[in-house]
Amino acid sequence: MIRHIFLALTAFVLAAPALVTAQEDPIVVYLVRHAERADDVLGADMATTDDPLLSTAGRERSYLLARMLADAELTRIHSTDLKRTRWTGQPTSEMTGLAIDLYDPSDLTGFARQLGTTSGRHLVVGHSNTLPRLIEALGGNPGDPIERLEYDRLYILSIIEGEVGTVLIRFGNRYHG
């Protein structure tokens, strides 16, 4: 009996570093749509530019996002190359001292492959039409389509040993569609 306990403890001690190592480098990806656009009141068909700035509400949401992620120990920030996405990530960039790395939304499969193999904690700022596809490419569940004026979703994907977990939370002024 004591021999079995000793063997079990020995096996556990020998396996423990492998268990800890596997859990030391999880990948956590926080995904948000850019915050409110300055031209939201005009409607999609009356927008004055393809690259609008953030509205006052959008700037407030971007600062709220930075405060929410203050203790997330982010290692990377990713954004498409549009003002509204870069400006959504800017307060978090300033808070963390991390540069914003640009990604190409036309190659979401390649970007998902990069994210899925880069350990750390990532913030990804994207769009209503790209985030669901990126989440699926990562193996997560995006839920229902994102509505045109819906900005309150924050997805948290954890990738540990190939297993993907998806959590959706709401933040800031809630969307009421």
MARFI-62269 format. One record per atom (N, C-alpha, C): atom name; x, y, z; residue number from 1. Coordinates in Angstrom, 2 decimals. Example, Ala and Ser with C-alpha at 12.3 -4.5 7.8 and 13.67 -1.06 7.14 Angstrom:
BEGIN
- name; east; north; up; resi
- N; 13.19; -5.69; 7.80; 1
- CA; 12.30; -4.50; 7.80; 1
- C; 13.20; -3.30; 7.80; 1
- N; 12.85; -2.25; 7.08; 2
- CA; 13.67; -1.06; 7.14; 2
- C; 12.90; 0.03; 7.87; 2
END
This chain:
BEGIN
- name; east; north; up; resi
- N; 0.82; -1.19; 0.00; 1
- CA; 0.00; 0.00; 0.00; 1
- C; 0.86; 1.25; 0.00; 1
- N; 1.85; 1.31; 0.89; 2
- CA; 2.74; 2.46; 0.94; 2
- C; 3.51; 2.59; -0.37; 2
- N; 3.90; 1.45; -0.93; 3
- CA; 4.61; 1.47; -2.21; 3
- C; 3.73; 2.11; -3.30; 3
- N; 2.44; 1.78; -3.34; 4
- CA; 1.53; 2.36; -4.33; 4
- C; 1.39; 3.86; -4.14; 4
- N; 1.30; 4.30; -2.89; 5
- CA; 1.20; 5.73; -2.61; 5
- C; 2.49; 6.42; -3.03; 5
- N; 3.64; 5.81; -2.72; 6
- CA; 4.93; 6.38; -3.11; 6
- C; 5.03; 6.48; -4.63; 6
- N; 4.64; 5.42; -5.34; 7
- CA; 4.69; 5.44; -6.80; 7
- C; 3.75; 6.50; -7.37; 7
- N; 2.58; 6.63; -6.79; 8
- CA; 1.62; 7.64; -7.26; 8
- C; 2.17; 9.04; -7.03; 8
- N; 2.74; 9.28; -5.84; 9
- CA; 3.34; 10.59; -5.55; 9
- C; 4.53; 10.87; -6.45; 9
- N; 5.36; 9.87; -6.69; 10
- CA; 6.51; 10.03; -7.57; 10
- C; 6.04; 10.37; -8.98; 10
- N; 5.05; 9.65; -9.47; 11
- CA; 4.51; 9.93; -10.80; 11
- C; 3.95; 11.34; -10.87; 11
- N; 3.25; 11.77; -9.80; 12
- CA; 2.69; 13.12; -9.78; 12
- C; 3.79; 14.17; -9.79; 12
- N; 4.81; 13.99; -8.97; 13
- CA; 5.91; 14.94; -8.90; 13
- C; 6.64; 15.02; -10.24; 13
- N; 6.84; 13.87; -10.87; 14
- CA; 7.52; 13.88; -12.16; 14
- C; 6.66; 14.50; -13.25; 14
- N; 5.35; 14.31; -13.15; 15
- CA; 4.45; 14.86; -14.16; 15
- C; 4.11; 16.32; -13.89; 15
- N; 4.24; 16.78; -12.68; 16
- CA; 3.84; 18.14; -12.31; 16
- C; 4.52; 19.21; -13.16; 16
- N; 5.84; 19.14; -13.41; 17
- CA; 6.42; 20.18; -14.26; 17
- C; 5.77; 20.21; -15.64; 17
- N; 5.43; 19.06; -16.20; 18
- CA; 4.78; 19.03; -17.50; 18
- C; 3.39; 19.66; -17.42; 18
- N; 2.67; 19.39; -16.33; 19
- CA; 1.35; 19.97; -16.16; 19
- C; 1.44; 21.47; -16.01; 19
- N; 2.38; 21.94; -15.21; 20
- CA; 2.55; 23.37; -15.00; 20
- C; 3.00; 24.04; -16.30; 20
- N; 3.93; 23.43; -17.01; 21
- CA; 4.41; 24.00; -18.26; 21
- C; 3.27; 24.15; -19.25; 21
- N; 2.42; 23.14; -19.35; 22
- CA; 1.31; 23.21; -20.29; 22
- C; 0.36; 24.36; -19.94; 22
- N; 0.23; 24.67; -18.67; 23
- CA; -0.67; 25.73; -18.24; 23
- C; 0.00; 27.08; -18.12; 23
- N; 1.33; 27.13; -18.17; 24
- CA; 2.02; 28.41; -18.03; 24
- C; 1.84; 29.32; -19.23; 24
- N; 1.63; 28.78; -20.40; 25
- CA; 1.58; 29.58; -21.61; 25
- C; 0.23; 29.49; -22.33; 25
- N; -0.84; 29.73; -21.63; 26
- CA; -2.13; 29.73; -22.34; 26
- C; -2.20; 30.96; -23.24; 26
- N; -3.08; 30.91; -24.19; 27
- CA; -3.34; 32.06; -25.06; 27
- C; -4.71; 32.59; -24.68; 27
- N; -4.75; 33.87; -24.37; 28
- CA; -6.02; 34.52; -24.05; 28
- C; -6.18; 35.66; -25.05; 28
- N; -7.33; 35.69; -25.71; 29
- CA; -7.58; 36.71; -26.72; 29
- C; -8.86; 37.46; -26.34; 29
- N; -8.72; 38.76; -26.13; 30
- CA; -9.86; 39.64; -25.88; 30
- C; -10.20; 40.27; -27.23; 30
- N; -11.43; 40.14; -27.65; 31
- CA; -11.84; 40.66; -28.96; 31
- C; -12.99; 41.63; -28.81; 31
- N; -12.86; 42.80; -29.42; 32
- CA; -13.92; 43.81; -29.40; 32
- C; -14.07; 44.41; -30.78; 32
- N; -15.28; 44.84; -31.03; 33
- CA; -15.53; 45.66; -32.21; 33
- C; -15.07; 47.07; -31.86; 33
- N; -14.67; 47.83; -32.87; 34
- CA; -14.34; 49.23; -32.61; 34
- C; -15.51; 49.89; -31.89; 34
- N; -15.22; 50.97; -31.18; 35
- CA; -16.26; 51.69; -30.44; 35
- C; -17.11; 52.52; -31.41; 35
- N; -18.11; 53.20; -30.87; 36
- CA; -19.08; 53.95; -31.67; 36
- C; -18.41; 54.93; -32.63; 36
- N; -18.92; 54.92; -33.85; 37
- CA; -18.42; 55.80; -34.91; 37
- C; -19.08; 57.18; -34.80; 37
- N; -18.35; 58.19; -35.24; 38
- CA; -18.88; 59.56; -35.19; 38
- C; -20.06; 59.73; -36.13; 38
- N; -20.16; 58.93; -37.18; 39
- CA; -21.25; 59.10; -38.14; 39
- C; -22.38; 58.10; -37.94; 39
- N; -22.48; 57.44; -36.80; 40
- CA; -23.54; 56.47; -36.55; 40
- C; -24.93; 57.08; -36.69; 40
- N; -25.08; 58.35; -36.33; 41
- CA; -26.39; 58.97; -36.40; 41
- C; -26.86; 59.16; -37.83; 41
- N; -25.92; 59.16; -38.78; 42
- CA; -26.28; 59.36; -40.18; 42
- C; -26.83; 58.10; -40.84; 42
- N; -26.43; 56.96; -40.35; 43
- CA; -26.83; 55.70; -40.98; 43
- C; -25.77; 55.26; -41.97; 43
- N; -25.72; 53.97; -42.23; 44
- CA; -24.67; 53.40; -43.08; 44
- C; -24.70; 53.95; -44.49; 44
- N; -25.89; 54.23; -45.03; 45
- CA; -25.98; 54.69; -46.41; 45
- C; -25.69; 56.18; -46.57; 45
- N; -25.58; 56.92; -45.45; 46
- CA; -25.31; 58.35; -45.51; 46
- C; -23.95; 58.72; -44.92; 46
- N; -23.13; 57.73; -44.61; 47
- CA; -21.82; 57.99; -44.00; 47
- C; -21.01; 58.92; -44.90; 47
- N; -20.30; 59.82; -44.26; 48
- CA; -19.53; 60.81; -45.02; 48
- C; -18.13; 60.34; -45.37; 48
- N; -17.67; 59.25; -44.75; 49
- CA; -16.33; 58.74; -45.01; 49
- C; -16.29; 57.24; -44.74; 49
- N; -15.36; 56.56; -45.36; 50
- CA; -15.17; 55.13; -45.09; 50
- C; -14.31; 54.90; -43.84; 50
- N; -13.71; 55.98; -43.34; 51
- CA; -12.82; 55.87; -42.20; 51
- C; -13.16; 56.93; -41.14; 51
- N; -14.36; 56.81; -40.54; 52
- CA; -14.78; 57.83; -39.57; 52
- C; -14.03; 57.73; -38.25; 52
- N; -14.05; 58.83; -37.53; 53
- CA; -13.48; 58.89; -36.19; 53
- C; -14.46; 58.28; -35.20; 53
- N; -14.07; 58.23; -33.94; 54
- CA; -14.98; 57.79; -32.89; 54
- C; -15.84; 58.96; -32.43; 54
- N; -17.04; 58.64; -32.02; 55
- CA; -17.92; 59.64; -31.41; 55
- C; -17.46; 59.84; -29.96; 55
- N; -18.12; 60.77; -29.27; 56
- CA; -17.83; 60.97; -27.85; 56
- C; -18.11; 59.68; -27.08; 56
- N; -19.23; 59.04; -27.39; 57
- CA; -19.56; 57.77; -26.74; 57
- C; -18.51; 56.71; -27.06; 57
- N; -17.99; 56.72; -28.26; 58
- CA; -16.95; 55.77; -28.65; 58
- C; -15.65; 55.99; -27.90; 58
- N; -15.28; 57.25; -27.73; 59
- CA; -14.06; 57.55; -26.96; 59
- C; -14.24; 57.10; -25.50; 59
- N; -15.43; 57.34; -24.94; 60
- CA; -15.70; 56.90; -23.56; 60
- C; -15.60; 55.39; -23.45; 60
- N; -16.15; 54.67; -24.44; 61
- CA; -16.09; 53.21; -24.42; 61
- C; -14.64; 52.73; -24.53; 61
- N; -13.83; 53.39; -25.35; 62
- CA; -12.44; 52.95; -25.50; 62
- C; -11.66; 53.13; -24.20; 62
- N; -11.95; 54.19; -23.45; 63
- CA; -11.30; 54.38; -22.15; 63
- C; -11.81; 53.37; -21.12; 63
- N; -13.09; 53.04; -21.19; 64
- CA; -13.64; 52.01; -20.31; 64
- C; -12.97; 50.67; -20.59; 64
- N; -12.79; 50.35; -21.86; 65
- CA; -12.10; 49.10; -22.23; 65
- C; -10.69; 49.07; -21.63; 65
- N; -9.97; 50.16; -21.72; 66
- CA; -8.62; 50.23; -21.15; 66
- C; -8.65; 49.98; -19.64; 66
- N; -9.61; 50.58; -18.95; 67
- CA; -9.72; 50.38; -17.50; 67
- C; -10.08; 48.92; -17.18; 67
- N; -10.95; 48.34; -18.00; 68
- CA; -11.35; 46.94; -17.76; 68
- C; -10.17; 45.98; -17.95; 68
- N; -9.29; 46.30; -18.87; 69
- CA; -8.16; 45.41; -19.17; 69
- C; -6.89; 45.81; -18.44; 69
- N; -6.99; 46.73; -17.49; 70
- CA; -5.81; 47.22; -16.78; 70
- C; -5.02; 46.11; -16.10; 70
- N; -5.70; 45.12; -15.58; 71
- CA; -5.02; 44.03; -14.87; 71
- C; -4.96; 42.74; -15.69; 71
- N; -5.22; 42.83; -16.97; 72
- CA; -5.25; 41.63; -17.82; 72
- C; -3.87; 41.15; -18.23; 72
- N; -2.84; 41.94; -17.94; 73
- CA; -1.46; 41.59; -18.30; 73
- C; -1.32; 41.31; -19.79; 73
- N; -1.87; 42.25; -20.60; 74
- CA; -1.78; 42.11; -22.05; 74
- C; -0.33; 42.06; -22.51; 74
- N; -0.09; 41.29; -23.55; 75
- CA; 1.25; 41.22; -24.15; 75
- C; 1.27; 41.77; -25.57; 75
- N; 0.10; 41.85; -26.21; 76
- CA; 0.00; 42.35; -27.59; 76
- C; -1.34; 43.04; -27.79; 76
- N; -1.36; 44.04; -28.67; 77
- CA; -2.58; 44.70; -29.11; 77
- C; -2.59; 44.67; -30.62; 77
- N; -3.72; 44.25; -31.21; 78
- CA; -3.85; 44.12; -32.66; 78
- C; -5.05; 44.93; -33.12; 78
- N; -4.91; 45.57; -34.27; 79
- CA; -6.00; 46.38; -34.82; 79
- C; -5.93; 46.37; -36.34; 79
- N; -7.08; 46.55; -36.96; 80
- CA; -7.06; 46.83; -38.39; 80
- C; -6.55; 48.26; -38.58; 80
- N; -6.25; 48.61; -39.80; 81
- CA; -5.65; 49.92; -40.07; 81
- C; -6.71; 50.97; -40.42; 81
- N; -7.66; 51.15; -39.52; 82
- CA; -8.65; 52.22; -39.67; 82
- C; -8.67; 53.04; -38.39; 82
- N; -9.02; 54.30; -38.52; 83
- CA; -8.99; 55.20; -37.35; 83
- C; -9.84; 54.67; -36.21; 83
- N; -11.05; 54.20; -36.51; 84
- CA; -11.96; 53.79; -35.43; 84
- C; -11.44; 52.59; -34.66; 84
- N; -10.73; 51.67; -35.32; 85
- CA; -10.18; 50.52; -34.59; 85
- C; -8.91; 50.92; -33.84; 85
- N; -8.04; 51.65; -34.51; 86
- CA; -6.80; 52.08; -33.83; 86
- C; -7.13; 52.95; -32.62; 86
- N; -8.09; 53.85; -32.77; 87
- CA; -8.44; 54.76; -31.67; 87
- C; -9.16; 54.02; -30.55; 87
- N; -9.83; 52.92; -30.86; 88
- CA; -10.44; 52.12; -29.81; 88
- C; -9.36; 51.45; -28.96; 88
- N; -8.28; 51.03; -29.59; 89
- CA; -7.18; 50.39; -28.87; 89
- C; -6.18; 51.35; -28.25; 89
- N; -6.22; 52.63; -28.65; 90
- CA; -5.21; 53.60; -28.21; 90
- C; -5.15; 53.78; -26.70; 90
- N; -6.24; 53.96; -25.97; 91
- CA; -6.12; 54.11; -24.51; 91
- C; -5.48; 52.89; -23.85; 91
- N; -5.78; 51.70; -24.35; 92
- CA; -5.16; 50.49; -23.80; 92
- C; -3.68; 50.48; -24.13; 92
- N; -3.33; 50.90; -25.33; 93
- CA; -1.92; 50.99; -25.72; 93
- C; -1.16; 51.96; -24.81; 93
- N; -1.76; 53.12; -24.57; 94
- CA; -1.12; 54.11; -23.70; 94
- C; -0.97; 53.59; -22.28; 94
- N; -2.00; 52.90; -21.79; 95
- CA; -1.99; 52.39; -20.42; 95
- C; -0.91; 51.31; -20.24; 95
- N; -0.77; 50.44; -21.24; 96
- CA; 0.14; 49.31; -21.13; 96
- C; 1.54; 49.58; -21.67; 96
- N; 1.67; 50.60; -22.51; 97
- CA; 2.94; 50.85; -23.18; 97
- C; 3.18; 49.93; -24.37; 97
- N; 2.16; 49.18; -24.76; 98
- CA; 2.29; 48.27; -25.90; 98
- C; 1.93; 48.99; -27.19; 98
- N; 2.69; 48.74; -28.23; 99
- CA; 2.37; 49.28; -29.55; 99
- C; 1.18; 48.52; -30.13; 99
- N; 0.47; 49.17; -31.02; 100
- CA; -0.64; 48.51; -31.71; 100
- C; -0.10; 47.90; -32.99; 100
- N; -0.19; 46.58; -33.10; 101
- CA; 0.22; 45.86; -34.30; 101
- C; -0.97; 45.78; -35.25; 101
- N; -0.76; 46.13; -36.50; 102
- CA; -1.84; 46.07; -37.48; 102
- C; -1.95; 44.68; -38.08; 102
- N; -3.18; 44.27; -38.35; 103
- CA; -3.41; 43.00; -39.03; 103
- C; -4.32; 43.24; -40.22; 103
- N; -4.28; 42.33; -41.16; 104
- CA; -5.04; 42.43; -42.39; 104
- C; -6.36; 41.66; -42.24; 104
- N; -7.50; 42.35; -42.21; 105
- CA; -8.78; 41.66; -42.03; 105
- C; -9.18; 40.81; -43.23; 105
- N; -8.47; 40.94; -44.34; 106
- CA; -8.79; 40.10; -45.50; 106
- C; -8.12; 38.73; -45.40; 106
- N; -7.24; 38.55; -44.39; 107
- CA; -6.59; 37.25; -44.17; 107
- C; -6.82; 36.80; -42.73; 107
- N; -8.06; 36.59; -42.37; 108
- CA; -8.40; 36.21; -41.00; 108
- C; -7.90; 34.82; -40.65; 108
- N; -7.83; 33.93; -41.64; 109
- CA; -7.31; 32.58; -41.38; 109
- C; -5.85; 32.66; -40.98; 109
- N; -5.07; 33.43; -41.71; 110
- CA; -3.65; 33.59; -41.38; 110
- C; -3.45; 34.28; -40.04; 110
- N; -4.27; 35.30; -39.77; 111
- CA; -4.17; 36.00; -38.49; 111
- C; -4.57; 35.08; -37.34; 111
- N; -5.60; 34.26; -37.54; 112
- CA; -6.01; 33.30; -36.51; 112
- C; -4.89; 32.31; -36.25; 112
- N; -4.22; 31.86; -37.28; 113
- CA; -3.10; 30.93; -37.12; 113
- C; -1.99; 31.59; -36.29; 113
- N; -1.71; 32.86; -36.57; 114
- CA; -0.70; 33.60; -35.80; 114
- C; -1.11; 33.73; -34.34; 114
- N; -2.35; 34.14; -34.10; 115
- CA; -2.83; 34.29; -32.72; 115
- C; -2.81; 32.96; -31.97; 115
- N; -3.24; 31.91; -32.65; 116
- CA; -3.36; 30.60; -32.02; 116
- C; -2.04; 29.95; -31.68; 116
- N; -0.94; 30.53; -32.14; 117
- CA; 0.39; 29.97; -31.85; 117
- C; 1.28; 30.96; -31.11; 117
- N; 0.75; 32.11; -30.73; 118
- CA; 1.53; 33.12; -30.02; 118
- C; 1.02; 33.21; -28.59; 118
- N; 1.77; 32.63; -27.66; 119
- CA; 1.31; 32.65; -26.27; 119
- C; 1.24; 34.08; -25.77; 119
- N; 0.43; 34.28; -24.77; 120
- CA; 0.27; 35.59; -24.17; 120
- C; -1.18; 36.00; -24.13; 120
- N; -1.36; 37.27; -23.88; 121
- CA; -2.71; 37.84; -23.77; 121
- C; -2.83; 38.96; -24.80; 121
- N; -3.78; 38.80; -25.68; 122
- CA; -3.92; 39.69; -26.83; 122
- C; -5.24; 40.44; -26.76; 122
- N; -5.20; 41.71; -27.16; 123
- CA; -6.41; 42.47; -27.44; 123
- C; -6.49; 42.61; -28.95; 123
- N; -7.63; 42.24; -29.52; 124
- CA; -7.87; 42.38; -30.95; 124
- C; -9.06; 43.31; -31.14; 124
- N; -8.86; 44.38; -31.91; 125
- CA; -9.94; 45.31; -32.22; 125
- C; -10.28; 45.12; -33.70; 125
- N; -11.55; 44.84; -33.96; 126
- CA; -11.97; 44.57; -35.33; 126
- C; -13.31; 45.19; -35.64; 126
- N; -14.07; 44.49; -36.46; 127
- CA; -15.31; 45.02; -37.02; 127
- C; -16.44; 44.01; -36.85; 127
- N; -17.67; 44.49; -37.00; 128
- CA; -18.83; 43.62; -36.83; 128
- C; -18.85; 42.47; -37.83; 128
- N; -18.26; 42.65; -38.99; 129
- CA; -18.26; 41.59; -39.98; 129
- C; -17.01; 40.71; -39.94; 129
- N; -15.97; 41.14; -39.23; 130
- CA; -14.75; 40.33; -39.18; 130
- C; -14.58; 39.57; -37.87; 130
- N; -15.04; 40.14; -36.76; 131
- CA; -14.85; 39.46; -35.46; 131
- C; -15.49; 38.08; -35.42; 131
- N; -16.74; 37.92; -35.85; 132
- CA; -17.31; 36.57; -35.81; 132
- C; -16.51; 35.56; -36.64; 132
- N; -16.04; 35.96; -37.79; 133
- CA; -15.25; 35.05; -38.63; 133
- C; -13.91; 34.73; -37.98; 133
- N; -13.29; 35.71; -37.32; 134
- CA; -12.02; 35.47; -36.64; 134
- C; -12.23; 34.53; -35.45; 134
- N; -13.29; 34.76; -34.70; 135
- CA; -13.58; 33.90; -33.55; 135
- C; -13.79; 32.46; -34.02; 135
- N; -14.53; 32.27; -35.09; 136
- CA; -14.73; 30.92; -35.65; 136
- C; -13.41; 30.33; -36.12; 136
- N; -12.56; 31.14; -36.77; 137
- CA; -11.26; 30.65; -37.24; 137
- C; -10.38; 30.21; -36.08; 137
- N; -10.57; 30.83; -34.92; 138
- CA; -9.82; 30.45; -33.72; 138
- C; -10.43; 29.23; -33.03; 138
- N; -11.61; 28.81; -33.47; 139
- CA; -12.28; 27.66; -32.87; 139
- C; -13.30; 28.03; -31.82; 139
- N; -13.62; 29.33; -31.72; 140
- CA; -14.57; 29.80; -30.71; 140
- C; -15.98; 29.93; -31.26; 140
- N; -16.88; 30.39; -30.40; 141
- CA; -18.28; 30.56; -30.74; 141
- C; -18.64; 32.04; -30.69; 141
- N; -18.91; 32.67; -31.85; 142
- CA; -19.22; 34.10; -31.85; 142
- C; -20.66; 34.45; -31.47; 142
- N; -21.53; 33.45; -31.39; 143
- CA; -22.92; 33.74; -31.07; 143
- C; -23.65; 34.37; -32.24; 143
- N; -24.66; 35.15; -31.93; 144
- CA; -25.48; 35.81; -32.96; 144
- C; -24.67; 36.87; -33.71; 144
- N; -25.09; 37.20; -34.93; 145
- CA; -24.42; 38.28; -35.68; 145
- C; -24.43; 39.58; -34.89; 145
- N; -23.42; 40.39; -35.10; 146
- CA; -23.31; 41.69; -34.43; 146
- C; -24.13; 42.70; -35.22; 146
- N; -25.04; 43.39; -34.55; 147
- CA; -25.89; 44.38; -35.19; 147
- C; -25.11; 45.66; -35.52; 147
- N; -25.66; 46.45; -36.44; 148
- CA; -24.96; 47.66; -36.93; 148
- C; -24.58; 48.63; -35.81; 148
- N; -25.42; 48.82; -34.82; 149
- CA; -25.13; 49.77; -33.74; 149
- C; -24.79; 49.07; -32.43; 149
- N; -24.32; 47.85; -32.50; 150
- CA; -23.99; 47.06; -31.31; 150
- C; -22.48; 47.12; -31.05; 150
- N; -22.10; 47.77; -29.95; 151
- CA; -20.69; 47.97; -29.64; 151
- C; -20.29; 47.41; -28.28; 151
- N; -21.19; 46.75; -27.58; 152
- CA; -20.94; 46.41; -26.19; 152
- C; -20.42; 45.00; -25.96; 152
- N; -20.03; 44.28; -27.00; 153
- CA; -19.53; 42.91; -26.83; 153
- C; -18.03; 42.90; -26.56; 153
- N; -17.65; 42.11; -25.59; 154
- CA; -16.24; 41.81; -25.33; 154
- C; -16.14; 40.29; -25.23; 154
- N; -15.50; 39.70; -26.22; 155
- CA; -15.28; 38.25; -26.23; 155
- C; -13.96; 37.96; -25.54; 155
- N; -13.93; 36.88; -24.79; 156
- CA; -12.69; 36.40; -24.18; 156
- C; -12.53; 34.95; -24.61; 156
- N; -11.51; 34.69; -25.40; 157
- CA; -11.20; 33.33; -25.83; 157
- C; -9.97; 32.85; -25.09; 157
- N; -10.05; 31.66; -24.55; 158
- CA; -8.86; 31.04; -23.96; 158
- C; -8.54; 29.81; -24.79; 158
- N; -7.27; 29.68; -25.12; 159
- CA; -6.80; 28.53; -25.89; 159
- C; -5.74; 27.84; -25.06; 159
- N; -6.09; 26.66; -24.56; 160
- CA; -5.17; 25.91; -23.71; 160
- C; -5.09; 24.50; -24.26; 160
- N; -3.90; 24.12; -24.67; 161
- CA; -3.65; 22.79; -25.22; 161
- C; -4.64; 22.45; -26.32; 161
- N; -4.92; 23.43; -27.19; 162
- CA; -5.79; 23.20; -28.34; 162
- C; -7.27; 23.31; -28.04; 162
- N; -7.64; 23.40; -26.78; 163
- CA; -9.05; 23.54; -26.40; 163
- C; -9.39; 25.03; -26.33; 163
- N; -10.52; 25.40; -26.94; 164
- CA; -10.91; 26.81; -26.98; 164
- C; -12.18; 27.01; -26.17; 164
- N; -12.13; 28.00; -25.30; 165
- CA; -13.31; 28.40; -24.54; 165
- C; -13.67; 29.82; -24.93; 165
- N; -14.96; 30.10; -25.04; 166
- CA; -15.43; 31.43; -25.43; 166
- C; -16.36; 31.97; -24.35; 166
- N; -16.09; 33.20; -23.93; 167
- CA; -16.96; 33.89; -22.99; 167
- C; -17.31; 35.22; -23.64; 167
- N; -18.59; 35.59; -23.58; 168
- CA; -19.05; 36.88; -24.08; 168
- C; -19.58; 37.67; -22.91; 168
- N; -19.03; 38.88; -22.72; 169
- CA; -19.57; 39.78; -21.71; 169
- C; -19.95; 41.08; -22.40; 169
- N; -20.75; 41.87; -21.75; 170
- CA; -21.17; 43.18; -22.26; 170
- C; -20.54; 44.25; -21.40; 170
- N; -20.18; 45.37; -22.03; 171
- CA; -19.58; 46.45; -21.25; 171
- C; -20.04; 47.80; -21.80; 171
- N; -20.06; 48.78; -20.90; 172
- CA; -20.47; 50.13; -21.30; 172
- C; -21.98; 50.20; -21.51; 172
- N; -22.38; 51.21; -22.25; 173
- CA; -23.80; 51.36; -22.55; 173
- C; -24.29; 50.15; -23.33; 173
- N; -25.29; 49.52; -22.82; 174
- CA; -25.79; 48.27; -23.40; 174
- C; -26.60; 48.52; -24.67; 174
- N; -26.40; 47.65; -25.64; 175
- CA; -27.14; 47.71; -26.89; 175
- C; -28.54; 47.16; -26.65; 175
- N; -29.52; 47.87; -27.12; 176
- CA; -30.91; 47.42; -27.04; 176
- C; -31.49; 47.41; -28.45; 176
- N; -31.34; 46.30; -29.14; 177
- CA; -31.78; 46.18; -30.52; 177
- C; -33.17; 45.87; -30.62; 177
END
